[in-house]
Amino acid sequence: MLHINENYLKLAAGYLFPEIGRRVNAYAANNPDADIIRLGIGDVVKGIPRPIVDAMKDAVEEMAHDESFQGYPPDQGQEWLREAIIKNDYENRGVHLDIDEIFVSDGAKCDSGNIQEIFGENCKIALTDPVYPVYCDSNVMAGRTGNSRDGQYEGLIYLPCTKENHFNPSLPKSRADVIYLCSPNNPTGTVMTREILKEWIAYAKNEKAVILFDAAYEGYITDSSIPHSIYEVEGASEVAIEFRSFSKSAGFTGIRCGYTVVPKEIFGYTAAGDAVDLHQLWARRHSTKFNGVAYPVQRGAEAVYSSEGATAIRALISFYLENAAIMRTELTKVGIQVYGGEHAPYLWLETPKNWDSWEFFDYLLENTHVVGTPGAGFGSAGEGYFRLSAFNHRDKIEEAMERISKLDLRKS
């Protein structure tokens, strides 16, 4: 008899974004004339910059000729791409990395979900709440939790992020072995200062823990005092693994490329207490289970760092941040409390009139045909909040705000 991994049965009924899609599709089928504006899932809408597309086109042409054809890619990515990553994303911020500490992949989502495979089943996992669902669900699938009760899984350490703590979590009150942090944060759009990161690094050192730092949105940081990488803070290379993505900065959501940094200074421990280099474990996992990123995609990623590519990327990011600024202004005018949207493409709203987040989702969809993301989908501390994405065309953003402005959303 074939037995299944019953941990999957602990998962909530559906992953958040497919569930939103299901509800929106059902509404659209029943209301075919509705002009639906989607500000829910964080998918970019602007075309990939021309210098990057041209680099990929040239790479595709190379594949047609025997003398320039490229076969299986190197496990960790092409050296020229990893060198460009180190030079442009780290060295200019005073961070030194070795080339073999960079693992090019098909994006931060996969790596942040798969990294848990190199940790013991009995590790204690700490998550911010609200949280990007991948961090939680991947550990549920691996059997590190009990069942879900009142929106939280038994066995996980939840770190509430609320307006009272400015959406930055406090250190765990009990020991954590694996800590997921994200800055700029998805879903709240808030950032972690250098001082806050210092506290987490000190905690991880003291507990012999590891920080899994998701920096997928670092390109949106506009304050020079805010670290783009956790490695800008002293000691981080001894306790932190960092995830990066080209999706939201360079528009690679339809291409898929990112990378993970695993310094060789980070160690985990066997049951007998022997230290083991996490870099070698991830290298083995990566080479065993990952096919590598296609050559034309890696050439496109390399072009991100060219002078023309970098200029185009800055323009893309500025466009989406301008969208976010418009949204902050207009939502504030109608009495909605708004957080985020200054260093990230996401705005985190308090739901009006004491509605729960799915009630507000339904209300917005039915009355404005605007789609957002219910905060409850990111965890129990997300209840009472709602995420809107700035990833859309300017006319759609302005139209969505115009529709919302006509609603009576002020507290009675």
C-alpha positions in Angstrom: 0.0 0.0 0.0 1.3 3.4 -1.0 1.5 5.8 2.0 1.5 9.5 1.6 3.3 12.2 3.4 0.5 13.1 5.9 2.1 16.3 6.8 0.6 17.8 3.7 -2.8 17.1 5.2 -2.0 19.7 7.9 -1.8 22.5 5.4 -4.6 25.0 5.1 -7.1 24.3 2.4 -5.3 26.2 -0.3 -2.2 28.2 -0.8 -3.2 31.9 -0.4 -2.8 33.2 -4.0 -4.5 30.3 -5.8 -7.4 30.8 -3.4 -7.6 34.4 -4.3 -7.5 33.5 -7.9 -10.3 31.0 -7.4 -12.5 33.6 -5.8 -11.8 36.3 -8.4 -12.4 33.9 -11.3 -15.7 32.8 -9.8 -16.7 36.5 -9.4 -15.6 37.3 -13.0 -17.6 34.4 -14.4 -20.7 35.6 -12.6 -20.0 39.3 -13.5 -18.5 39.2 -17.0 -18.8 43.0 -17.5 -16.8 43.8 -14.4 -13.5 45.6 -15.1 -11.4 43.9 -12.4 -8.2 45.6 -11.3 -5.7 43.2 -9.7 -3.6 44.6 -6.9 -3.3 41.4 -5.1 -0.5 39.1 -6.2 2.9 40.9 -6.6 3.4 40.3 -10.3 5.1 43.0 -12.3 3.5 44.5 -15.4 6.2 46.5 -17.2 8.2 44.9 -20.0 11.7 43.7 -19.3 14.2 46.5 -20.2 15.6 46.4 -23.7 19.3 45.9 -22.7 18.3 42.7 -20.9 16.1 41.4 -23.6 18.8 42.0 -26.2 21.3 40.1 -24.1 18.9 37.1 -23.9 18.2 37.3 -27.7 22.0 37.2 -28.4 22.4 34.3 -26.1 19.5 32.4 -27.8 21.3 33.0 -31.1 24.5 31.6 -29.7 22.6 28.4 -29.0 22.0 27.9 -32.7 25.7 27.6 -33.6 28.0 24.7 -32.8 30.9 27.0 -31.8 28.9 29.0 -29.3 26.3 26.4 -28.1 26.0 26.0 -24.3 25.0 22.7 -22.8 24.3 21.9 -19.1 25.0 25.0 -17.0 27.3 24.9 -14.0 25.5 23.8 -10.9 26.0 27.1 -9.0 25.6 29.3 -12.1 28.0 30.8 -14.6 31.1 32.4 -13.1 30.7 35.6 -15.0 27.2 36.1 -13.5 28.4 35.3 -10.0 31.3 37.7 -10.4 28.8 40.4 -11.5 26.6 39.7 -8.5 29.5 40.0 -6.1 30.9 43.2 -7.6 27.6 45.0 -7.9 25.4 43.7 -5.1 28.1 43.3 -2.4 31.5 44.7 -2.9 30.1 48.2 -3.4 28.5 47.9 0.0 31.7 46.7 1.7 30.8 43.0 1.7 33.4 40.4 0.7 32.1 37.1 -0.7 33.8 34.2 -2.4 32.4 33.2 -5.8 31.5 29.7 -4.6 29.3 31.2 -1.9 26.8 32.3 -4.6 24.2 29.8 -5.8 22.3 31.0 -8.9 18.8 29.5 -9.0 15.3 30.0 -10.4 14.3 32.4 -7.7 14.0 33.2 -4.0 10.7 31.3 -3.5 12.2 27.9 -4.3 15.4 28.4 -2.3 13.6 29.8 0.7 11.3 26.8 0.7 14.0 24.2 0.0 16.7 25.4 2.4 14.9 23.7 5.3 15.9 20.4 3.9 19.4 20.7 5.3 18.2 21.2 8.8 17.2 18.6 11.4 13.6 17.6 11.7 13.6 18.7 15.4 14.8 22.2 14.8 12.7 24.9 16.3 11.5 27.3 13.6 10.7 31.0 14.3 8.6 33.0 11.9 7.4 36.5 11.8 3.6 36.8 11.8 2.3 37.9 9.3 4.7 36.0 7.1 5.3 35.0 3.4 3.4 31.6 3.4 6.3 29.7 1.8 8.4 29.8 5.0 5.7 28.3 7.0 4.2 25.8 4.6 7.5 24.2 3.6 8.2 23.4 7.3 4.7 22.0 7.7 5.4 19.7 4.7 8.7 18.6 6.3 7.0 17.5 9.5 8.3 20.2 11.9 4.9 21.2 13.1 1.8 19.9 14.7 -1.7 20.7 13.5 -3.1 24.2 12.9 -5.1 25.7 15.7 -6.7 29.1 15.5 -4.5 30.0 12.5 -1.2 28.9 14.0 0.7 25.6 13.7 1.7 23.8 16.9 5.5 23.7 17.3 6.3 26.9 15.4 7.5 30.0 17.2 5.5 33.0 16.0 6.9 36.5 16.3 4.0 39.0 16.0 4.6 42.1 13.8 2.1 44.7 14.8 1.7 48.5 14.6 2.7 48.5 18.3 6.2 47.2 17.5 6.3 49.0 14.1 6.0 45.6 12.4 9.5 44.5 13.6 9.4 41.4 15.7 10.8 41.0 19.1 13.5 38.4 19.9 12.0 34.9 20.7 11.2 34.2 24.3 12.2 30.5 23.8 15.1 29.1 21.8 14.9 29.1 18.1 17.2 27.3 15.7 16.0 28.7 12.4 14.8 32.3 12.1 13.1 33.6 9.0 13.4 37.4 8.5 12.4 39.5 5.4 13.4 43.1 4.8 11.8 45.0 3.0 9.0 42.9 4.4 6.4 41.0 2.5 3.6 41.6 3.3 3.9 44.7 5.5 6.3 46.7 3.3 8.4 47.7 6.4 12.2 47.5 6.8 14.7 46.4 9.4 17.3 48.9 10.6 21.0 48.1 11.2 20.4 48.3 14.9 17.6 45.7 14.8 19.6 43.4 12.6 22.5 43.6 15.1 20.2 42.3 17.8 19.1 39.4 15.7 22.7 38.5 14.7 23.8 38.6 18.4 20.8 36.3 19.3 21.7 33.8 16.5 25.3 33.7 17.6 24.3 33.1 21.2 21.9 30.3 20.4 24.0 28.8 17.5 21.0 29.5 15.3 20.8 30.5 11.6 18.9 33.5 10.1 17.3 33.0 6.8 17.2 36.5 5.4 14.9 37.2 2.4 16.2 40.4 0.6 14.1 39.9 -2.5 12.9 43.5 -2.4 16.1 45.2 -1.4 16.2 47.2 -4.6 13.2 49.3 -3.4 15.1 50.7 -0.3 15.4 54.4 -0.7 17.0 55.3 2.7 20.8 55.0 2.6 20.9 54.1 6.3 18.9 50.9 5.8 21.0 47.8 4.9 20.3 46.2 1.5 22.1 43.0 2.7 22.3 41.5 6.2 26.0 41.0 5.5 26.5 44.8 5.8 26.2 44.2 9.5 29.2 42.8 11.3 29.0 39.1 12.2 26.2 38.2 9.8 28.3 36.0 7.6 28.6 33.6 10.6 24.9 33.2 11.1 22.9 34.3 8.0 21.9 32.8 4.6 20.5 35.4 2.2 18.0 35.1 -0.6 17.9 37.5 -3.6 15.6 37.7 -6.7 15.6 39.4 -10.0 11.8 39.1 -10.2 10.6 42.3 -8.6 13.5 44.6 -9.5 14.3 43.5 -13.1 10.9 42.2 -14.0 11.9 38.5 -14.2 8.7 37.0 -12.9 8.1 35.4 -16.2 11.7 34.2 -16.6 12.7 33.2 -13.1 16.1 33.8 -11.8 17.6 34.6 -8.4 20.4 33.5 -6.1 21.2 32.4 -2.6 24.3 33.3 -0.6 25.6 30.7 1.8 28.8 31.8 3.5 31.3 29.1 4.5 31.5 30.5 8.0 28.1 29.1 9.0 27.9 25.8 10.9 25.1 23.5 12.1 25.6 20.6 14.4 25.1 16.8 14.5 23.3 15.1 17.4 26.7 14.4 18.8 27.6 18.1 18.7 30.0 18.0 15.8 30.1 21.2 13.7 29.2 20.8 10.0 29.6 23.5 7.3 26.2 24.4 6.0 27.7 25.6 2.7 28.7 22.0 1.8 25.3 20.7 2.7 23.5 23.2 0.5 26.0 22.7 -2.3 25.2 19.0 -2.2 21.5 19.6 -2.1 21.7 22.2 -4.9 23.8 20.0 -7.3 21.6 16.9 -6.6 18.1 18.4 -7.0 18.5 21.6 -9.1 18.9 21.6 -12.9 20.5 25.0 -13.2 19.3 28.2 -14.8 19.2 28.4 -18.6 22.1 30.1 -20.4 20.0 32.9 -22.0 18.4 33.7 -18.7 21.8 34.0 -17.0 22.9 36.3 -19.8 19.9 38.4 -19.1 20.7 38.5 -15.4 24.2 39.6 -16.2 22.9 42.5 -18.3 21.0 43.8 -15.2 24.4 45.0 -14.0 25.4 46.7 -17.2 25.2 50.5 -17.2 22.2 50.5 -19.5 20.6 47.7 -17.6 21.1 49.4 -14.2 19.6 52.6 -15.5 16.6 50.8 -16.8 16.1 48.9 -13.6 16.2 52.1 -11.5 13.5 53.5 -13.8 11.3 50.4 -13.2 11.7 50.6 -9.5 10.9 54.3 -9.4 7.8 53.7 -11.4 6.4 51.2 -9.0 7.4 53.3 -6.0 5.6 56.3 -7.6 2.5 54.0 -7.8 2.9 53.2 -4.1 3.1 56.9 -3.2 -0.1 57.7 -5.2 -1.8 54.8 -3.4 -0.6 56.0 0.1 -1.8 59.5 -0.5 -5.2 58.5 -1.9 -6.0 55.8 0.7 -5.0 58.1 3.5 -7.4 60.7 2.2 -10.4 58.3 2.6 -9.4 57.6 6.2 -7.5 54.3 5.8 -4.4 53.8 8.0 -1.6 52.8 5.6 1.9 51.3 6.4 4.7 50.4 4.1 4.9 51.5 0.5 8.0 53.7 1.0 10.8 51.1 0.7 8.7 48.3 -0.9 6.0 47.9 -3.5 3.5 46.8 -0.9 1.1 48.8 1.2 -0.3 47.3 4.4 -3.7 48.7 5.4 -5.8 48.5 8.5 -9.1 47.2 7.4 -11.9 49.8 7.9 -15.0 49.5 10.0 -13.6 46.6 12.0 -14.1 44.2 9.1 -12.0 41.1 9.0 -9.6 40.9 6.1 -11.7 38.5 3.9 -14.8 40.6 4.5 -12.9 43.6 3.2 -11.6 41.5 0.3 -15.2 40.7 -0.7 -16.4 44.3 -0.1 -13.7 45.7 -2.4 -14.2 43.2 -5.1 -18.0 43.6 -5.1 -18.1 47.4 -4.8 -15.0 48.5 -6.7 -13.8 45.4 -8.7 -10.4 45.9 -7.0 -8.5 42.8 -5.8 -6.1 42.9 -2.9 -4.8 40.3 -0.5 -6.4 39.5 2.9 -3.9 39.9 5.7 -5.2 36.7 7.4 -3.7 34.8 4.6 -0.3 35.7 5.9 -1.0 34.6 9.5 -3.2 35.3 12.4 -1.4 38.6 13.2 -2.4 39.7 9.7 -6.1 39.6 10.5 -7.5 43.1 10.4 -5.0 44.1 7.7 -5.0 44.0 4.0 -2.2 44.1 1.4 -2.3 46.1 -1.8 0.4 45.8 -4.5 1.8 48.7 -6.5 2.6 46.4 -9.4 0.2 47.7 -12.1 0.0 50.2 -14.9 -0.4 53.8 -13.8 -3.8 54.2 -15.3 -5.0 51.1 -13.4 -3.6 52.4 -10.1 -5.3 55.8 -10.6 -8.6 54.1 -11.6 -8.5 51.8 -8.5 -7.8 54.7 -6.2 -10.7 56.7 -7.8 -13.1 53.8 -7.2 -12.0 53.4 -3.6 -12.3 57.1 -3.0 -16.0 56.9 -3.6 -16.6 54.5 -0.8 -17.5 55.4 2.8 -14.6 53.8 4.7 -14.2 56.1 7.6 -14.7 54.7 11.1 -18.2 55.4 12.2 
